[in-house]
């Protein structure tokens, strides 16, 4: 049977299991060459969320989304989260408990992300405007 014309436009997300739960990362090579990279994970417990334990910076723009997981209450995050913005030693800490997006233009130091309290898991999704993460 011949492959359908648009089959290449649907890509199965490459989830993998980690001690912190299932997550995926996907970039331009799997996204038809788009200048886009996505990391998708969930905050399940208090403490540092993700791999970044100190501020870091990228050579590309990035948006980090914090989204609740309760479909009946998408306007609630279900957690209290703290994120640092600014260079190490000069960072400012911001705390929020509503769905939020961090807008990080290239050159803006950000992280770590710290879950201060949690009622329900939340999604943490970083969308970077690059086909391949280099840092």
JOJOQUI-V736983 format. One record per helix or strand. SS is the DSSP state (helix for helix, strand for strand). FROM is the first residue (numbers start at 1). LEN is the number of residues. If there is no record, write none. Layout:
SS/FROM/LEN, SS/FROM/LEN
//
This chain:
helix/7/3, strand/16/3, strand/21/6, strand/37/7, strand/47/3, strand/56/1, strand/62/7, helix/71/3, strand/79/7, strand/92/5, strand/100/5, strand/110/9, strand/122/7
//
